Amino acid sequence: MKVIEGNVTAAKGFKAGGIHCGVKSPEGGKKDLAMILSQVECTAAATYTRNKTKADPLYVSMAHLEKGKAWGIICNSGNANACAPNGKEHAIRMCQAAAAATGHKGEDFAVASTGVIGQELNIQAILSGIPSLAESLSVQGGDDA
């Protein structure tokens, strides 16, 4: 097995980026929104939890990855968007915004959220941050993601 050093952009053909958009508190300067984008449509697969309770972003990603293809993933930290009001709608809106900012369709993106469970996601902060996140994507952006 050959070990490839680096991060999510170590593989050729991927760009990434990460920013602070306001899901997390600004203290500490932690980034809370990331995107990884392939430069070509790529084969995509995922392994899912067997838990009976799944977060809405997982269900959205499962539906989007049914065809086995994707262009990218949009991720936030600070809020899991799990067992939360409007979770599915927010996950879909994240994918749609990522797609609009990169010239793709919402179904071309998987979505992931991690953090506090049961609290409604600050979707406005995410939607406001996605355009600048998309502009920041680069092959050197893996550490930020």
Buried (B, 14 or more C-beta within 10 A) or exposed (E): EEEEEEBBBEEEEBBBBBBBBBBBEEEEEEBBBBBBBBEEEBEBEEEEEEEEEBBBBBBBBEEBBEEEBBBBBBBBBBBBBBEBEBBBEBBBBBBBBBBBBBEBEBBBBBBBBBBBBEBEBBBEBBBBBBEEBBEBBEEEBBEBB
